[in-house]
Amino acid sequence: MDLYLRIAHSLLTLYMMLILLRWFGPWMSLEVTAGRLAWVGRLTDPLITRLRKVLPHMGPMDFGPLAALVLVWFVRILSGRILEDMALQASL
C-alpha cells in the first residue's frame, strides 16, 4: 500500500506542477497552448475550464488555475489519508 500511496501522491504533485506551469507560463514567455508544450494545456485545461464555469466572473482575474490547485491539493491530502487508513486496516 505504501507504494500506491507514493505513486498517487507523486502523480497529484506532478499535476499540480503542470497547473502552475500552465498558469505562469505566459508570464515566463512559455507558449503552453501551442508548440512543444501544448500537451500541458491539453492535460490541465479540462479541469481549469470546468472550474472557470463554476466560479463567478472576477473581471480580468482568472481564479481557475488557483481553484484547480486547491482542489488537487485537497484531493492529494484526502487520498493520502484514505490510503494510509486502508494500509493500517490491512496490517491489523
C-alpha positions in Angstrom: 0.0 0.0 0.0 2.9 2.3 0.7 3.9 2.1 -3.0 0.4 3.1 -4.1 0.3 6.0 -1.7 3.7 7.3 -3.0 2.6 6.9 -6.7 -0.7 8.7 -6.1 0.9 11.4 -4.1 3.6 11.9 -6.8 1.1 11.9 -9.7 -1.0 14.5 -8.0 2.0 16.6 -7.2 3.1 16.4 -10.8 -0.3 17.5 -11.9 -0.1 20.5 -9.5 3.2 21.4 -11.1 1.6 21.3 -14.6 -1.2 23.6 -13.4 1.5 26.0 -12.1 3.3 25.8 -15.4 0.1 26.5 -17.3 -0.7 29.4 -15.0 2.7 31.1 -15.0 3.8 30.0 -18.5 2.7 33.1 -20.3 4.5 35.3 -17.7 7.7 33.4 -18.4 7.2 33.7 -22.2 6.4 30.0 -22.5 3.9 29.0 -25.1 1.9 26.4 -23.2 -1.1 26.3 -25.6 0.8 25.6 -28.8 4.1 24.2 -29.8 6.2 21.8 -27.8 4.3 22.5 -24.5 0.8 22.1 -25.9 0.4 18.8 -24.0 0.5 20.9 -20.8 -2.7 22.7 -21.9 -4.3 19.5 -23.0 -3.8 17.9 -19.6 -4.7 20.8 -17.4 -7.4 22.7 -19.4 -10.3 20.3 -18.8 -10.2 20.8 -15.1 -9.5 24.5 -15.2 -12.2 25.1 -17.8 -14.8 23.3 -15.7 -13.8 25.3 -12.6 -14.0 28.6 -14.6 -17.6 27.8 -15.4 -18.4 27.3 -11.7 -16.5 30.3 -10.4 -18.1 33.8 -10.6 -16.6 36.2 -13.1 -14.0 38.4 -11.4 -13.1 40.7 -14.3 -9.5 40.4 -15.6 -8.5 38.0 -12.7 -8.6 34.3 -13.6 -9.0 32.2 -10.5 -9.5 28.9 -12.4 -5.9 27.7 -12.0 -5.8 28.7 -8.3 -9.1 26.8 -7.7 -7.6 23.8 -9.6 -4.5 23.9 -7.4 -6.5 24.0 -4.2 -8.8 21.2 -5.5 -5.9 18.9 -6.5 -4.1 19.7 -3.2 -7.3 18.7 -1.3 -7.7 15.5 -3.2 -4.0 14.7 -2.7 -4.3 15.1 1.1 -7.6 13.2 1.2 -6.4 10.3 -0.9 -3.3 10.1 1.1 -5.2 9.8 4.4 -7.6 7.2 2.9 -4.8 5.1 1.6 -3.0 5.3 4.9 -6.1 4.2 6.7 -6.5 1.3 4.3 -2.9 0.3 4.9 -3.4 0.5 8.6 -6.6 -1.7 8.4 -4.8 -4.2 6.2 -1.9 -4.6 8.6 -4.3 -5.3 11.6 
